[in-house]
Amino acid sequence: MLNRIWICFPLLALLLLHSGSTAAQTGLVRWLRHDVNLTLQQNSGLAVEEIHQVALVSNATTFQRIIPTDRLNSITNFRVLEIAANGMRRDYRQTDTPADYTFQLVSEPGQQVIELYFPANTASSTTFVLQYFVDGAVRFYAEGDQLEWRPFGEAAPAPIDSTTITVNLPGGVAKEQLVQSSRGFPTEAFIPEANKAIFKAAGLGSGDSLEISLSFPHGVIQGNPPPWQREADRLRFWSPILGWGAVILALLVLLFGLLALYGWWYLRLRVPSTLSKKLLRHSKSPPNDLSPALAGVLLDGKATARHLMAILLNLAAKGALHIYGYEQKAEDGSAKTSQFIFDLYNVDQEKATQPYEAMLYGKIFGYLGASKRELHQVRRTIYMATPELKNQLEAEIAKAGYFTENSKALHRQYAAFGGAGVIMSLVLGLVAVVLLAKFSYLVIAPFISLAVVAAAFGAVGFAAPKRTKVGQKEVARWQAFKQYLSKLDAAGAAAAKDNFIGLLSYAVAFGLEKRFVEAFIAAGAPVPTWWSIPEEKLPDVHHEKAYAWVSNSFMEAELPARPEKSRTKSVIRRLGTPKEGGNSLKDIQPVFTAFLAAGFEVFSKTPLLGEDEAPDFEALGQPQTPTPEGQAK
């Protein structure tokens, strides 16, 4: 499609160049003076003399004058003169082949082209005089005849410093019997004497248009209406009617079209709120059994990274997962990095009852039964699964009747009809311009309005609510619960301290985790039970192989030689249950906060492939080659 659009630009450029060439004067920089003397004869013929004092580009060899012929019968008796700076005149010869001091006549549909040829220009200005005779340039009416003239065609092809158009009539016409008018560029019009009218203008720019008109009593000259007069009168009558009519119709189409679309949305697509304001008061407990992730999707209208993080935390809250974090120093001891571990030891995996929970289980631990993973090992696998996890969340909401199942199909249908309407409107508009442009180009206005209405129709489909009426009702209830969590302070957290684990995943799903965690830290909330290694998994701290268990079985990383016994106890104590007096959430705040941030990053940010990162075959459910002892099984 884009290729077709780009192809149109050269074609359009060619058309513009062609249209410009019909009015351009070859080698012309500007007119210093553009005077026209029109002498109307008794037989209605018109003798025309044009004086062109022009500035040409250096070394120009041609000058072109184009005369519109749509409002006259014929042009004859051409004569071309060049007046030198010293007043010397040189006649140009009419020839069929270009030569110095010659001119050619080229008749084209609707215009007569005069091409002048001369030696390479070196003068600052040059004066050309064109003389010719026009037949059929006067309109005849019973109430008075009329002469109209466009001195430089449809539009000035170059700037004009000054122009004077003088009209001379046969004898017998008093000054008060002459009526002057002009269209386009403003002119100074006056009648200095009987039988003569003058129009003056200055400072015309390239593209400016000017048409002068002089009316005089019928019978002053002899003649009959020219063949083009009837069509011109018809255009003059219908052009303003069609132009203004098209503008008014366009406004009506736009107004009533948009009103109709609003009515369609209001009656067919809008989901009205039928709930009283009482339901908007805060609620201290979830209104139904929706999981935190699904509740967040319901409120936001789509699944995001924080909803996926809520799945992970809810698995831990249900007792289906253990999570632990610790800080690890770099080899040179200059910095610390947070590491996070997922563990399935002695948990009930059957509590992962939802499809999206089972899927996240599989992505973390693989489908071959692994029971322990570090976050950095599976971050790429988890990130690649996020689109499918989001789709599953939205599918579950739709299955519960809260989302419209075919909302995407509805969007596509509206977009298709809207796009077809835009294309059809523009095509019909172009046809109307081709057929009626001679009256007014404004005839395309109603079709542009139709295209706007059609585009708005396509957009209405995307404005259709994704939630059903039932879903909208549940949103109000869940908003009340979200309002409760958002306003929870230290006092409220102290009252709900025992429910921190259950509420945390909801706070994350609603995007309130920062304020929520700070409130519970201030209330002295304990460390979540899932944030540690189960006690029964810990070795005896006095066992000689305790350090080996920590380093090989749990840490999966090479550690320095076994430290002193007291250090071994510290390591095991740090990896196990918190030591006495260290069971507050505040004690693990830095690591816990880092874990939440790392979780959001895993679900939302594309991971970089490290040099030592290898494909996680087990997490992908693929066979893997035997690994050295001490690595993950």
N, C-alpha and C positions, 0 to 999 in steps of 0.2 A: 504493500500500500504506500509506504513512504517513497519507494522508488518511483511510483507513478506520480506522486505529488512533486518530487524533484524534477521529473521530466517536464511537468507543466510550466516550470519557471522559465526554461529557455524558450518555450513556445510563446509564453506571455511576453517575454522580452522582445522576441521577433515581431510580435504584433505591435508592441509599443514603438519599436524602432520604425516599423513601416508607417504607422499612423503619424509619427513624428516627421518622417521624411516627406509626407504630403504637405507639411506646412513649413518645413525647414528651408532656410535660404543657405545654400552651400557656401561655406567660407564666411558667413556673416557673423560679426561680433555684436553689433547693435546698429540701430538707425539713429542717425543724428537728426534727420528730418524725414518725415514720410507724409508728403502732401498729395492730395487728390483733387483734381478739378473735374467736375461732372457737368457736362453741357447737354441739357435736354433739348431735343429738336422737335420741330412741329409735328413730324410724323411718328413721334414717340421713340425714335432712336436716341441712343445715348453715346456721346463722344466722351471718352475717358482719357485723362492724362495723369499719370502717376510720376511723381518726382521722388526718387529714392536717394538721399544722401546717406551713405552707409560707411561704416568702418569695417573693413574686411581683415581677415587674418593675413599675416605676411605670406607672400607667395601664393595667395589664392588665385585660381584661374577661372572660377565659375561663380555665377550668381543665379539664384533660382527664385522665380515668382510664381505663386500658385493662385489661381483665380477660381473661386467656386462658381459652378455653372448650373446649380440646381434651381436657381430662381431667374433664369433668363433663357432666351431661345437660342442665341448664337453669339459668337465673338468673331469679328473679322477685322481686316485692315490693320494688322499689327505693324508697329514701327518702334524701333529701339534706338536711342541715342545715348552717347556718353559725353558728359560735359567735363572737360578738364578744369584744373584749378585756375588756368589763365582764361577761362571762358570759351575755349575752343571746343567745337562740337564734332563728334565723330558718329556717323551712321553705322549701325550693325546690319549685316546681310543675313537673310534667312537661308539656312542651308540644311542638308540632311546629315552632314558629317561635321563633327566639331572642328573649328578652326578659330584663330584669333579674330576678334571683332565680328563674331557671327552669333546668331541665336537659332534655337530649334523650338518648335512647337510640338508638344506631346498632349494629345487628347486622352484623358482618362475618365472613367465614370464619375460624374459629379464635379469634375474640375478640369481646368486647362493649365498646363504646365508650360512656362516659358523659361528656357535654359539659356543663359548668356555665357559666352566664352571670350576670354581676353588674355593678354600676356600676364605673367606672374605679377601680382600686385605688390607695389612698394610704397604706395601713397598712404597717408594717414586717413584719408577719406576719399570716396569716389562717388560721383553723382550719375545715376542712370535715369533716363526719362523713357517711360513706356507709354505708348499711345495705341488705342484700339477702339473699335466701334462695337457697341452692344445692342442687340435687338431683343425686345421683349423683356425689359427690366421694370416696366411700370405696371402697377395694378390699377384697374379701372373699376370705379364704383359710381353709382348714381349720385351719392352724396359728396363725392370728391375723389380724385385720383391720388395715387400715392407712389412715391419712389423710395425704396429701401436699398441700402448699400452697406456691404461689409468691406471696409477699406483694406483689411489684411486677412481676410478669410475668417475661419471659425475662431482663431485665437492668434495673438501675436507670437511668431516663432522666436523673437528676440526682443530685448528691451527697445523701447522707442522713446527718444528724448522729447520729441514734439510731433504733433500731427495736426494738419489743417485740411478739412474737407469743405470744398466750396461747390455749391450747386447753383447753376445758372439756368433759368427758365426762359422760354420764349416771352416776348413782350405781352403786356396786358394784364399782369398779375400784380395787384397792389400788395403792400407789405402786410396789411391786416388780413389778407386772404391766405397767407402762408402759415402753416402750423408745423413747428419743429418738435422732434422728440428723438430720444436715443435710448439704447439699452446696452447694458454692460458697464464699461468704464465711464465715469462721469465726464461730461463735456461742458464746455461753455458754448452755448448756441445763441446766435443773434442774427437778425435780418438787417443788414446795413442799408439796404435800398430795395426798391421794387425789383421783382424777378430774381432776387439773389438771397441765398441763405448760407451761413458759415457755421461750421462746427470746429471747435478747437479742443485739444486735450494734450496733456504733457505728463511725462513720467510713467508711461505704461511699462509694465513688466512683462517678461516672457510668460505667455499663457493667458494674458488679459484679452478680453474680447470687447468688441465695439461694433454696434450697428446703428447707423443714423437713419432717420425717416423724415420725409418732407411731404406734407399733404397740401394739395392746391385744388382749386375748383375744377369740377368735371367740365370738359369741353375746351380747356386751354390748349391741349394737344389732341391730335387725332390718332385713333387706334382702337384695337379690340383687346379684351382680356387675354393674356397669354395662356397657353395650355396648362402651365404649372400653377396658375392662380387658384383654381378650384381646390386642388390638393393642399395648397398652402393655407387657404382660408379654413379648410377643414381641420388642419393641424392647429391653426391659431385658435379655433373655437374649442377643440377637444383637449388640447394640451393642459390648460389649467384645470379643467374638470377632472381629467384622468389623474393628473399629478396630485391635486389636493384630495381627490376621492381616494386615491391609493394610500395617502398618509392617514386619512381618517379611518379607512378600513383596517390599516395595519394596527392602529391604536386600539380599535375595537376588538380585533382578533387577539391581540396581546392581553387586553384587559379581561375579556370574557373567557379566553382560553386558560389563563392562570386562575381565574375564579373557579372555573370548572374543575381544574386539577385539584384545587384546594378542597372543593366539595367532594371529589372522588376520594381524596386522602382521608377527609374527616369522616365520611360515611362508610368507606370500605376498608381502609387500611389502619386507621387510628385505633389504638386500644384505649378506651376511656378508663379513667380511674374511678372505680366504684367504692373506694374505701373511705371511711371517715377519718378525720384528723386524729382520732384516738389511737388508731393503729400506728401512727407515726411517733408515738411516745416510745422512749427507749425500753428495751426488754433485756432482762439480765440473763436470759438463757436462749439458746437457739430455738427458733419457732418450730422446727421439724427435724427429721433425722438426716437431712442433707449433709454430706461430708463437707468439710471446710473448703476444699477445692471447688466442689460444685456450687457451693453458696457464693464463692467469689466470682465464678463464671456467670452465675445468674445476675449478680449485681452489675458486673462490668459489661455484660453482653457478649463477651468473647473470652477465650482462654489466654492467659499470659504466663510469664515466667513465675510470678509469685504464686499462682495457683498450683503450678507443678511443685514448687517448694513446699506448699501446704500439704501435698500428697505425702511427701517424704516425712514431714513432721507428724502427720496424723498416723502414719504407720508406726512411728516410734511411740506415739502416745497410746496406741492400742496394744502395745507390747509385742509388736511384730518385728522390731528392729532395735538394735543398740547402736548408739552413735557416741563417739568420743573424739575429742580434739586435744592436741598438745602442741607446744612450741618446740621447734628443733633448731639448734644453733647451726650456723654454717661451719664448714670445716675449719676456717680460720677464726671462728668465734666472733666475727664482726657483726653478724646480724642474726635475727631469729625469723623463722617462717612457721606458719601454722599448718599443721597436718591434721587430717580428719579421717576417721576410720568408721566403716560400717561393719557390724558384726551380727551374725545370726545365732550365736551360741545360746542355746536353751531359751529360744523364743518360739512363739506359736505362729508359724508362717501361715496357718489356715485363716488367720485374722485378716489377711490381705484378700478380702472378698470381692473387691471390684476389679473389673478388667484392667483399668488403668493402673491400679495398685500392683496387680500381678505382672503387668508389663514393665513397670518401673523396677520391680523385684528382679525380673529377668535381665534387664539392662545393667543393673548394678552387680548382681552376683552370677550372671550367666545362667545358662540352662543346663549346665552339667553338675550343678550342686555345690558350687563354691560357697563358703560360709563367711568369708571375710574379704573386704576390699578397702583399699585406700582411695580417697576421692580423686586424687590426681591420676590414678590408674584408669578410671572409668569416665572421666569428664567428657572425652570425645564421644564415647558410646552414648552417654546420656544426652549430650547436645544433639546428636543425630536423630535421637528418638523424640525430641520435643514436638515436631509437627504432628506426629502420630498421637502422642499423648494429648495434645491440645484437641485434636479431632475427636478422640475418645471422650474427653470431658464434655465437649459440646454435644456429642451424640447422646451421652447419658442425660444431659439436661433436656434434650429434645424428647428422649424416650420417656422422661418423667412428665412430659406435657407442658414444660415451661418455655421451650423454644419451638418456633415453627420449623418443622423438619425440612421443608423444601424452601427455606428462605433464600438460599443461594440460587436455586432454580428460578424463584420469583424475581430476584435481582436480574438474572440473565434475560428473562422474558421482557421485563420492562426496558432494559437497556437495548434489546434487539428491536422492539417496536419503536422506541424513541429514536434510535439511530436510523431506522428505515424511514421514519417520518422526517427527520432532518434532511436526509438525502433526497427524498421525494420532493420536499418543499423547495430545496435549492434547484433541483432539476426543472421543476415547473416555473420557478422564478426566472431561470435563464431563458426558458422558452418564451415567457411573457416579455422579457427584455428584447429578445430577437424580433418578436412580432410587433411590439408596441413602443419600442425605444424612440421611434420618430416622434411620438407624442410626448413622452416623458420617461426618463429613466426611473422615476419614482414608482413605476408600476411593480417593481420588485419588492417594494416595502411590505405588502401583506404576506408575501411568501417568506420574507425574513422573519416576520412575527410568527408565522406557522412553524418555522424551524426552531425558534426559541421555545415555543410551547411544546414542540416535540422533544426537544432536549430536556425541558423541565419534566416531561412525562417519564423520560428515561431515568431522571434523577429521583422521581417519586418512589420508584421501586426500592432504591437504596434507603430512602427515608422511612420505608415501611418498618414498623417495629419488629425486632427479631423475637420478642417475647409474645407469648399468647396471653389471653386475658387471665388465665390461671397464673401464668408466670408473673404478670404484672402485679397481681394480688400478693404473691409470695415475695416479690421484691420489696413491697412496702413493709412486710413483716421482718424481712432480713435487714432492711435499712434501720428499723428500730433497734435490732440487736447490734448492728454496726455502730449506731449512735451511742449505745451504752459503752462499747469498747473504746470508742474515740474519746469519751469524756472520763474514762477511768483514771482516777488519781491515786495517790499513795494510800489514802484512807480506803478507797474502794478496793484497791488491790489487796490491802491487808484483810479485808473481809472475805475476798475470794482467793486468798493465798493458796488454799488447798486445791484449787481448780486451775492453777497456772498451766499445768500440762495440757489440760483439755482445751483451754482458751487460746493457747499460743498459736496453734495452727490456724484458727480463725483470724486472729490478728494479722498474721502473715498474709493470708488470703485476701484480707481487706486493705492491705497496705498500711497497717497501723503498728507494725512490729517495734519500731524504735521507741515511740512513746509508751507502748505497752510494756516492753521489757524494762524501761527505766522506772515505771511505776511499781513493778513487782520487785525490782532491786531495792527501791526505797522502802518497800513494805517488808523486806527481809525474807523473800520467798526462797525456798530450798532449791537445790540443784535438781533438775528433772531426773526421775529414776532411770530413764533410758540413756542418760549422759554418763555412762561409766561401763566398766567391764563387770559382768556379774561376779559376785563373790565366789561362787562355786567354781568359776573358771580360773581363779587366781591360784598360783602354786604356793606351797609353804615357803615363807620368806627365808627360812633357815635351810632350805634344800639347796644342795650344792649346784644343782642344774637350773636354779631359778633364773639366773641371768641368761643362760642359753635359751630358756623358754621365752623370755621376754624378747630377746634379740631375733631369734630365728622363727619362732612360731607366731609371734604377734606383730613385731615391727617390720619384718620382711626387709630389713636393711642391714648392711654391714655396720657394726658398731666397733668402737675401739676395744682393746683388751679389757677383760673383766676388772672393774674397779674394786675399791675396798668394800667390805661387807656392808658398812653403813650406807654406802652409795647404792648398793644393790637394793637394800630395803627402801631407800628413797624412790628409786625408779619404779619398783613394784607398787609402792604406795601411791605414787603419782598416776600410774596406769590403772590402779584399782579404785576402790571406793575412797572418797575423800577422807583425809585424815581428820582426827578429832578437832572440832572447832572450825573446820573448813567446809561445812556443808551448806553454805549460803550461795545463792545465785551470784551475789556480788563477787565472790572469790574467783569465779570463772568468767566474769563479764567480758574481758578482752577476747578470750578464745571463743566464747559463745557468740559474741557479736561478729567476730571474724568468720565463724562458721555460717551464720545467716548470710553475710555478704558473699562468701564463697559459693553458697548454694544458689543464690540469685544469679551469680556470674556463670555458673555451670549451665543453667537453663536458658540463659539469654545471650551469652557472648561466645563467639566462635573461638574454640581453643587453638592455640598455636601448636604445631607438631614439633615437639622437642627432639633433639638428636637421639636421645636414648628411649624415645617412646616407640613401642612396637604395637602392632595390632593386638587387641584383646580378644584372642580366639575363643576363650572360654565364655566371655560375656556375649560374644556373637553366636554362641551355640555351635561352634565349629570344632573339629578335632584339632588338638594341639600336640606339638612334639614334646617329648619328655623334657622336664626342666631340671636344673641342678638342685640338689638337696638344699633345703633351706628357703627355696622360693615358693610362691603360692602354688598350691596343688589344685 
